[in-house]
Amino acid sequence: MSTTPTPPAPWERIVADVADALIYADREGIIRAWNPAATALFGFEAAEALGQSLDLIIPAHLREAHWRGFDRAIARGSCGREVRTTRGTHKDGRKLYVDMSFSVVTDGNGQALGSAAMARDATERYLAELARRKAGG
């Protein structure tokens, strides 16, 4: 008797195929989902990122502020939905500017399960804007 493999759920394909980096971390800030676009942006393969702290991609000087905001959002069960330009760290040590949006993922009762982030590289744009401002334009 042959069994036909069950096709992946649509959301699994969305996570895998979306153009932006998608990262999900549980309540403790441990990476539980990492898509191919996250690998392209930050340089870490999923096997290297899964099970690691978000500190993997957060520059050391920003970690304290990050964790204050993360803990506050998890406690509230929500966070702002605007896109923020922030810093990230690539596997090779390069500092990145990254446009990120965040959301708190909740269960059916409103209890926070973790946080999802969508990110894209903004380094080139950010540095061009910075150079333009410095040049007085």
Secondary structure, DSSP 4 states (H G I P E B T S, - for coil): ---PPPPPPHHHHHHHH-SSEEEEEETT-BEEEE-HHHHHHH---HHHHTTSBGGGTS-GGGHHHHHHHHHHHHHHT----S-EEEEEE-TTS-EEEEEEEEEEEE-TTS-EEEEEEEEEE-HHHHHHHHHHHHTT-
